[in-house]
Amino acid sequence: MRRPHRRVRVCQSTTEGVSEVPKYLFQGSYTAEGVQGLLKEGGTRRRDVARQVFESVGGRLEAYYFAFGTNDVVGIAEVPDNASIAAVSLAISARGAFRFTTTPLLTPEEIDEATMKRVAYRAPGQEA
């Protein structure tokens, strides 16, 4: 029997309790032009800019780090909804100095809920 579709209120777990705002992991790498800007402005200024970006869409910068490897920057932000994080991504990507990606983060409670849902799926080559 199929359950009726219902809207799920997204809540994020934190060490302080539960937040109503979804969290997103963001990652990115600078282009050559972006590295020039980073060398000119420094790391703390770029973190401040990131904070302002997320606040401008009603969000909050939770963590911001520079990294070695594929990504130059990794962080976590609380953002009200997918449209807001998409707006951030579009605005950053349109400038061409930073390649920006986001990943929605799920709480353990959301995974608990997901494990309770029945999904009709058949792997390739297997019988139903």
C-alpha positions as CSV (number, residue, x, y, z in Angstrom):
1,M,0.0,0.0,0.0
2,R,1.4,3.4,-1.0
3,R,1.4,6.1,1.6
4,P,0.0,9.6,0.6
5,H,2.7,12.2,-0.2
6,R,3.2,14.7,2.6
7,R,5.4,17.6,3.1
8,V,8.3,17.0,5.5
9,R,9.5,19.8,7.7
10,V,13.3,19.9,7.4
11,C,15.1,20.1,10.7
12,Q,18.8,19.9,11.2
13,S,20.5,18.4,14.2
14,T,23.2,20.4,15.9
15,T,25.1,19.8,19.1
16,E,22.9,22.6,20.6
17,G,19.6,21.1,19.5
18,V,17.5,21.3,16.4
19,S,17.6,24.0,13.8
20,E,14.8,24.7,11.3
21,V,17.2,25.7,8.6
22,P,18.7,23.2,6.1
23,K,22.5,22.9,6.0
24,Y,24.7,22.7,2.9
25,L,28.3,21.7,2.5
26,F,29.9,24.0,0.0
27,Q,33.2,23.4,-1.8
28,G,35.1,25.2,-4.5
29,S,38.2,26.0,-6.3
30,Y,39.7,29.2,-7.5
31,T,40.4,29.9,-11.1
32,A,43.7,31.7,-11.9
33,E,41.8,35.0,-11.7
34,G,40.4,34.0,-8.4
35,V,43.8,33.1,-7.0
36,Q,45.0,36.6,-7.9
37,G,42.1,38.1,-6.0
38,L,42.8,35.8,-3.0
39,L,46.5,36.9,-3.0
40,K,45.4,40.5,-3.1
41,E,42.7,40.3,-0.4
42,G,43.7,37.4,1.8
43,G,41.8,34.6,3.4
44,T,39.9,36.4,6.1
45,R,38.5,38.9,3.7
46,R,37.2,36.0,1.5
47,R,35.6,34.4,4.6
48,D,33.9,37.8,5.4
49,V,32.6,37.9,1.8
50,A,31.2,34.4,2.1
51,R,29.5,35.3,5.4
52,Q,27.9,38.3,3.6
53,V,26.8,36.2,0.7
54,F,24.9,33.7,2.9
55,E,23.4,36.4,5.1
56,S,22.1,38.2,2.0
57,V,19.8,35.2,1.3
58,G,18.8,34.8,4.9
59,G,21.4,32.2,5.8
60,R,24.3,31.9,8.1
61,L,27.9,30.8,7.5
62,E,28.7,28.1,10.0
63,A,32.2,27.0,8.9
64,Y,34.8,28.2,6.3
65,Y,38.1,26.5,5.7
66,F,40.9,26.6,3.1
67,A,42.1,23.2,2.0
68,F,44.8,21.5,-0.1
69,G,43.8,19.3,-2.9
70,T,40.9,19.3,-5.3
71,N,39.0,22.0,-3.3
72,D,40.6,25.3,-2.2
73,V,37.6,26.1,0.1
74,V,35.2,23.9,2.1
75,G,32.5,25.0,4.5
76,I,29.0,24.6,5.9
77,A,26.2,27.1,5.6
78,E,22.6,27.2,6.8
79,V,20.4,28.4,4.0
80,P,16.6,28.7,4.1
81,D,15.8,26.6,1.0
82,N,17.1,25.2,-2.3
83,A,16.2,28.3,-4.3
84,S,18.4,30.4,-2.0
85,I,21.4,28.2,-2.3
86,A,20.8,28.0,-6.0
87,A,20.8,31.8,-6.1
88,V,24.1,31.9,-4.2
89,S,25.6,29.3,-6.6
90,L,24.5,31.2,-9.7
91,A,25.8,34.5,-8.4
92,I,29.2,33.0,-7.5
93,S,29.6,30.9,-10.7
94,A,28.6,33.9,-13.0
95,R,31.7,35.8,-11.9
96,G,34.0,33.1,-13.1
97,A,36.6,33.4,-10.4
98,F,35.5,30.4,-8.3
99,R,34.0,27.0,-9.1
100,F,31.3,26.5,-6.5
101,T,29.4,23.3,-5.6
102,T,26.9,22.4,-2.9
103,T,25.7,19.3,-1.2
104,P,22.6,19.2,1.0
105,L,23.4,17.7,4.4
106,L,20.9,15.3,6.0
107,T,20.5,14.7,9.7
108,P,20.5,11.2,11.3
109,E,16.8,11.7,11.9
110,E,16.2,12.3,8.2
111,I,18.0,9.1,7.4
112,D,15.9,7.3,10.0
113,E,12.8,8.6,8.1
114,A,14.3,7.6,4.8
115,T,14.9,4.0,6.0
116,M,11.2,3.7,6.9
117,K,10.0,4.6,3.3
118,R,9.3,1.8,0.9
119,V,10.9,2.2,-2.5
120,A,10.0,0.2,-5.6
121,Y,13.4,-0.5,-7.2
122,R,14.9,-3.4,-9.2
123,A,18.6,-3.5,-9.8
124,P,19.7,-4.1,-13.4
125,G,19.7,-7.9,-14.3
126,Q,17.7,-8.9,-11.2
127,E,14.2,-10.2,-11.1
128,A,11.5,-8.2,-9.5
